[in-house]
Amino acid sequence: MHGYFWFVGKRLLQLLAVIFCGISATFFITHLSPIDPVEQVLGRLSARSNLSPEAIAATRAALTEMYGTGQPILTQYLNFWTRLLRGDLGPSLLAFPTPSMELVTRAMPWTLGLLVTSTLFTFVIGNLLGALAGYHPENRFFQAFGLIAMGVQPIPYYIVAFILLIIFGFLWPVLPISGGFAMDVRPAMSWQFIFSILQHSILPALSLVLVGFGGWFLGMRALVSNVVNEDYVTYAGLAGVKKQTIVGGYVIRNALVPQLTALAMALGGVFSGTVITEQVFNYPGIGSLLIDGVNYGDYSLVLAVSTVSITAVALAIFIVDLLHPLLDPRVRTE
Amino acid sequence: MFSVFRDLIRYNIEFAIGLILVGAVVIFAVLSYFSPVDPSLIYMAMPDQPPSGQYWFGTNSRGQDLFWQLSAAFRNSLIFGITVAVLSRIISITVGLLSGYVGGWVDRVLMFINDIFVAVPIFPILVLFYFVLRNNMDSFTLALIMACFGWPFDARLIRSVALGLKHREFTRHAVFAGMSTPKILLEEHLPYVMPIVFSTFMANMLWSIGLEVTLAVLGFTNLNNPTIGTVLYWAISHSAIVVGVWWWIVIPVVLIVMTFLGLFLLAVSMNEYIDPRSRLRRMGA
């Protein structure tokens, strides 16, 4: 038990370091650049409407106060942290008086729902099939499966999502290709609404599953085909241990340890995949918010999305890491 | 070196296929140096012409000959991928060998930094860079930023090999013979990690080109510079499929799939070759 606490403490320290460094990076990237957010917003405002010089000066003063860009950079940095800890990153310009954090929290459930289900599904199915394929290398079905996985796996997210869009949007239009739910359904806890959400999430989720699946399948197959030849597996087989016990308890369990590490490492990439998927299928999640924010020049919204997503990915990695000792008892007793 | 290459082609069908695919794409990309037109200019040809004898890949709605356009795009993307791969390989070799050989607190500090870099999601960071730099972000800046994030996983792999090399006889001999640490790392240990470096080189190129496509398709790079991503960006912003200019989408997608599949097969087969158990199984020994 002592070892487990050590392990959790070390990971916790690392989690805090990651969040601190990531958020500091977002601050310094945005604040050390020569581009002033105040001037950018002013440029956008004056391009669309005819403002008097007095109004521009007043707006500039108000914006400078709002962004706090007049102060030295260290003061700004400290202010940024105090505001962030209160969950306040200023109003969004995209939907003006709404705080940008509120926009992010509104979009978060969509992204989380899509991401968690598709990642879990991909991980479980990919590893299970990969393990079976590694255990039965002569099976024709799994061999064909491996070829397909190898062909699909390296294709970037965007291309897969786009091909799905063409197939189900133009060639065989059976599934909704855009939005989070149908326009004519009222968001409420009704079966109709839930059904609409599920129906709309099929294609985005499918694109994520298709891209992610191959990696787990191929990785697990390679791992299992090496573990199968280990002495302890041969010995267990000779000793008459049941085949299910060997596959589940000896082979898969041992091969799953590196796969869990790989899952923690892949999460950042999975997040960037979701951004694309949301953009392609016009899904109302945090990725679409990020893209809108960048296109509109919405400073506080972009900052809010990046800080939240860095924190979320770091937390997810932390949770996956905590699962490690369940599989690998050495971590517990170390 | 040459015999390794010969073995790979003879015993590893994946390697041979990957080599052919990547070779074809590289030749296609090199052709751009003989291009009769400047790929950044628009309205140089009749727009929306289907593939024909004159325009092999057709022309797009911006009046560009797609053959030369794509050729330049693949050249730029491949150069971009190689730049990122070389830069991040330098970082990962330095960090990996140093932390594996020196050990102690150097190892702990380097691996702590390493773990932070693994966990920070790069995509929001890249978008932030685009957000503040806008069109000042050229492909070398982008390559530099990506290289800063593309090394940690491979550094860990190299470190694990270096840890094993540290206690081998020849390292001790080198130390007693008075070799300096940098010299031991470069002359004694580097050759052992070269296979990993090659295999991760391909994987890294896949990663960086894929990320560039992603950014460009969203419009988050310099759109006047032809790359794989910007070709797709323009095709989508002109609604090529809806208008019926299918070749503007289909031909790049086919070429992209060829490139990615080829690089992936090269990376996977080299990776398999590194592990002597799977190598021997394949050779039937």
HADDOCK unambig.tbl for C-alpha pairs under 7 A between the chains (distance, minus, plus):
assign (segid A and resid 18 and name CA) (segid B and resid 116 and name CA) 5.11 0.50 0.50
assign (segid A and resid 18 and name CA) (segid B and resid 119 and name CA) 6.73 0.50 0.50
assign (segid A and resid 18 and name CA) (segid B and resid 120 and name CA) 6.61 0.50 0.50
assign (segid A and resid 22 and name CA) (segid B and resid 120 and name CA) 6.09 0.50 0.50
assign (segid A and resid 26 and name CA) (segid B and resid 125 and name CA) 6.81 0.50 0.50
assign (segid A and resid 29 and name CA) (segid B and resid 129 and name CA) 6.72 0.50 0.50
assign (segid A and resid 30 and name CA) (segid B and resid 132 and name CA) 6.16 0.50 0.50
assign (segid A and resid 33 and name CA) (segid B and resid 132 and name CA) 6.40 0.50 0.50
assign (segid A and resid 35 and name CA) (segid B and resid 132 and name CA) 6.29 0.50 0.50
assign (segid A and resid 151 and name CA) (segid B and resid 261 and name CA) 6.50 0.50 0.50
assign (segid A and resid 154 and name CA) (segid B and resid 260 and name CA) 5.64 0.50 0.50
assign (segid A and resid 154 and name CA) (segid B and resid 261 and name CA) 5.86 0.50 0.50
assign (segid A and resid 154 and name CA) (segid B and resid 264 and name CA) 6.13 0.50 0.50
assign (segid A and resid 155 and name CA) (segid B and resid 257 and name CA) 6.07 0.50 0.50
assign (segid A and resid 155 and name CA) (segid B and resid 260 and name CA) 6.11 0.50 0.50
assign (segid A and resid 156 and name CA) (segid B and resid 210 and name CA) 5.60 0.50 0.50
assign (segid A and resid 158 and name CA) (segid B and resid 214 and name CA) 6.42 0.50 0.50
assign (segid A and resid 265 and name CA) (segid B and resid 118 and name CA) 6.47 0.50 0.50
assign (segid A and resid 265 and name CA) (segid B and resid 119 and name CA) 6.80 0.50 0.50
assign (segid A and resid 268 and name CA) (segid B and resid 119 and name CA) 6.90 0.50 0.50
assign (segid A and resid 268 and name CA) (segid B and resid 120 and name CA) 6.97 0.50 0.50
assign (segid A and resid 268 and name CA) (segid B and resid 121 and name CA) 4.43 0.50 0.50
assign (segid A and resid 269 and name CA) (segid B and resid 121 and name CA) 6.93 0.50 0.50
assign (segid A and resid 272 and name CA) (segid B and resid 123 and name CA) 5.50 0.50 0.50
assign (segid A and resid 294 and name CA) (segid B and resid 131 and name CA) 6.00 0.50 0.50
assign (segid A and resid 306 and name CA) (segid B and resid 124 and name CA) 5.47 0.50 0.50
assign (segid A and resid 310 and name CA) (segid B and resid 120 and name CA) 6.33 0.50 0.50
assign (segid A and resid 310 and name CA) (segid B and resid 121 and name CA) 6.19 0.50 0.50
assign (segid A and resid 313 and name CA) (segid B and resid 121 and name CA) 6.96 0.50 0.50
assign (segid A and resid 314 and name CA) (segid B and resid 119 and name CA) 6.02 0.50 0.50
assign (segid A and resid 314 and name CA) (segid B and resid 120 and name CA) 6.98 0.50 0.50
